[in-house]
């Protein structure tokens, strides 16, 4: 089966053409290139990887990285691709800090509209840009996390379904359904075909452990595996929960979202009783917070009171830049670094990764 996966902007096929188009009047700004084709300046690379600019200049001087000259207004800037960043990560002594125990992070909520797919995709993009080899798995038939990376899909596109169901030639390996995005970020996309998976799983043996068994085959190949789930109490979601090292429960700061958390935690409790080895860590992430709304402040207060020990310090604010960046298949912190949404995604990623790191990385 051939994947019919295409990138929204046809210019992405040739990066040098993308660079040339930026020199023309009326061309898209750098932030609108999309995450896959974004080119970085030395300051951005220094901030992302936590290394000095001098170290980057030294690699450029030794021709380890070359970059491209890009005309911006009346000046010329040296910009670097993802391939250049891969070389830098390989050469630097201080390697990216990697999660130690919580490698598989599942973004979940039984309620839709809480911003779960947005946070999952933005978190995966940020973590990968820090030099972590990251796999994003989209388990939602709506394919919002897939679209957030600029990938268009149809029902012929291989998804997690193709390696969880079937026998012989009809079944694909999990490696075959992975689509590379950058040297650090890959995707198992979603499509409407996932909506048929529920019925097919009912007839399978160990149907709630299918995903866990598949991930066991590739777990050691990745620094981080991020899973975006669908908003339902489905068998596929149970698969995701059982595969999780850490559950990232995304909760919008409104009444229905906060009260709906009880149902998800009841399912988690039931799984703990039924599966002896099930015991992921859990974090609750307050999302879509608007300080101008009384209900948002009240809901955040309830979350802090009820889930104090597992609530993230980061509160993700509602901000239009997040929606605008998704339209361009871009990370919000590259779209507008000064945006509140950018600040919050950066802070959330740091919090979720650095709270569980090995001392020798």
N, C-alpha and C positions, 0 to 999 in steps of 0.2 A: 504494500500500500504506500503510495507516495503522498507526502504531506503537501497540501495545497495551502501553504502559508505564505503570505506576502506582506511586505511592509507598506504602510500607508503612503509614504512619500517615495515616488519612484526614484528620486535622486539618491536614495540611500544605497543603491547598488554600487555606485562609484563615489567614494569619499572625496576624491580629488575634484570631481565635478561640483560636489556640494560646496567645497571651499571656494572654487572659482565663482559660483553663483553668489556667494556672500559679498563679492567685490563689486557686484552690479547694483546700480541704483534700484531701490525698491525691493531688494532681496530680503529674505527673512533674517531676523536677528539670530545671533548665535543660540540664544535660549530657546528658539523655536525649531532648531534642527531635530529635536527628538533625542531621547536619552542614548539610543544606540549609536548615533553619529556625532554626539557632542564632542567638541574639541576644547581642551583645557589650557589655561595659561599657567605659568609656573607658580604663581601665588595660590591658585586653586589647588594644585597638586600638593603643594606644601601643607595646606590646611587639611586636606583629605587624609593624607598619609602620615601627618605628624612628623615630617622631616624638614630639614632646613633647605632653604632655596639654594644655598651654596652646594649642597650635595647634588641637587638636580642639575645645576649649572655644570658641575664636574662631569656628570654622566653625558651631558650634551657636548661638552668639550672633547670627551673621549669618543664621540660618535656612537655611543651606546644607544642614544635616542636622537632623533633628527628633527622631528616636528615639521611644521609647514609655516611658511611666511604668509600671513593673511593681512590684506589691506583693510584698515579700519579708519575711515575718514581720510585724514591727511597723513596718517602714520601707518607703520607696518608692525604687526605683532607676531611673535612666534607662538604657535598653538600646537598642542600635542594630543594625539589620539589615544584611544583605549589601549592600543598595542604598545604605545610608548609607556603608558602607566604600568602595563604588565611587566615590561622590562625593568622599570624602576622598582616595583615590588620584589622582583626576583633578585635584584642587586643589593637592596638596602639591608643593613644588619638588623635593624629593629623591625621585625615582621609584624603584620597586622595582628592585633589581639583577637584571639579566637575563642568562641564559647567552649566551655569545657564539658559540661553535662547537658545543658539545654540546647542541643544542636537543632532539634526539630521543633520549630515554633509554629503552633497552629492558631490562626486568628479566627475566633469563633463568636457567634451569637445566634440564638434561634430567631431573633427579630431582624427583619430587613431594615434598610435605611439608616443604619447606625454609622456608616462610613468604614465598615470592616475591610472591604476590598481596596479602598483608597489607602488605608494605613498599611495593609499587607504589602501592596505593590511599592509604596513609597519607602517603607522600611527595607524591603529587599533591594531596591535601587541604592539606597544610602549605604547599606551594609556592603554591597558589592563594590561600591566606589571607594570604600575604605580598604579594599584589597582582599576581602573575604570571598572565597569561591562559594557563590550562593545559587541555590536552586529554588525557584518559585513554582509552586504547584497550584493550579487553578482548579478547584473542585466544584465551581458554581457554573451551571449551564448558561447563565447570563453572560459569562466570560468577561466580567468587568476588569479583573486583574490582567487578563490577557490583552484586552484593548488598551489598558493603561500603559502597556509597553510598546504600543504601536503595531501590534500584530492583528491582522484580520484573519478570521477563521471561518470555515464552513463545516458542514457535517462530515466531509471527507477527511478533515484534519485529525490526525491521531491524537487521542487524549489518554488520560489515565485508564479509561475504559478498555482500551486496546491491549493493555498488559494485565488487567485484572480479570478479564473474561475471555473465554475461548480456549481452543486446544489446537495443537499442531501448527499448521501454516497460518491459521486464522488469528493466532495470538502473537503479539509483538513483545519484545523484551522492553523493560522500562527504559533502557538506554536508547532505544529506537524512537521513543516518543518525546525525547528531550530536544528542545530547540535552542541553540545558542543565541544569545543576544549581544553580549560583550565577552571579553576573555574571562570576566569574573561572574557574569550573570547568565543563567539559562532558565528556560521556562518549559513546563509541561502545560500546554494550553488547554483551554476548555472550549466547548461548543455545545449546541443544543442536543447533540447526541448523548451527552451525559444524562439527560433527562430519562433515558431508557435504562440506565444502569441499575436503578433501584429494583425494577422488576426482575432483571437478569440475576442480580445478587441473591434473590430469594431462593433460588434453586442451587446455589453454590455451597459447598462445604466450607466451614470456617469463614463464612461470608463477612463477618465483622473484623476479620484479621487480615484480609486480602492486602490492604495498603501497607500495613506494617511489614508483611512478608516481602513485598516488593521493595520497600525502602531499605530493608536489611541488606539487599544486594548492592546498593550504591552508597550507603550511609558514609562509608569511610572515604569516598571520593569528594565529599563536600565539607566545607567549613560550617555551612548553615543551610538548613532546608526550611523554607517558609511555605506554609499551606494556607490558602484562602478557602474557606468553607462556604457552603450555601446556607441560607437562613431557614433551616428546618431540622426536625428531629429524625433525620433519614438514616438509613443503613450506611450510606456513604459518609455521613458526618460522624457516625459512631466509629467507622474505620479511622477517620482523621483523629478523633479524640484518643483512641487506643494507641495510635502511632506517635502521639505527642510526648515530647520531653517537657514542654512548657505550653500551657494554654494561655493565649493572650486574648482575654475576653474584652471586646470592644463595646463600650456602652455610651450611647449618646446621652447627654445631660438633659433628659426629659423624663416625665413621669412614667410613660409606658415602657421605656427602655430600662429604667431602673427597677421597676417592679417585675419586669420580665426576666431578670437575671435569676430569680428563684427557680424557675423551671430548668434552666441550664444546670444549675448547681445540684438540683435533684437528680438529673441524669448522671452527672459526675459521681455523685454519691452511690447511685445504683451500680455503676461500672466498677467502682472501688470494691463493692461487695461481691460482684460476680467474677472479677478478674483479679487474681491475687497480686500480679505484678504491675497493676495499673496504679500509678501514683505520680502523675506529672505535677510540677510546680504550676501555680496559677497566678496570673497577674490580671488585674482589672484596669483597663485604660479608659479614662474619661475622655470623650470625644465630642466635637461639635459644640464646644462651650462658648456661649455668648454672654459676656459679663453684663450686658444691658438687659438680659431677660431674668426676671425674678425666678421663674421656674428652673432655669439653668443653675442659678446659684443655690436654690433649694435642693435640687437633685444632686449637685456636687456635694452638698453638705451631708445628704443621706449616704452617698457612696463613702465618704470619709468616715462616717460613723459606723456603717455596717461592714465595710471591707477595708478597714484601716491598714491591716497588716499586709494586704496583697495589692493595694491600690498603688499605681505608679505615681511618682512625684510629678511626672510630666502630665499636664492637662492640655490636650490638643484643642486649640481654639478654632472656631468656625471662621473660615477665611476664603474669599472668592478666588485667591491665587491658586488654591489647590485644584479647583475645578478648571481654571484656565490652563494650568500646566498639564492636566490630564488630556485636554483637547489636543495638545501638541505632543502627547506621549512623552512628556518630560518630567523629570524630578523637580519638585517645587523649589528645592534649594538651588537648583540651577536656573530655573525660570525667574525667580526673584529672591536673591539671597537675603534681602532685608525684610521679607514678608514674615508676619507672625507664624504662618503655617510652616515656613521653612525652618524657623527657629525651633518650633515644636517637634517637627520630624527629626531634626538633628539631635535634639535633647532626648527624645524617646528612643532613638536608635542607640545612642550612647548608653542610656540607662539599661536597656534590655540586653545589650551585649556585654558591657563592662561589669555588670553585677555578677556575671558568672564567667570568669576567665581563668585560664590556667596560668600559673606563675611562670612557666617556662616559655611562654610565647612572646 
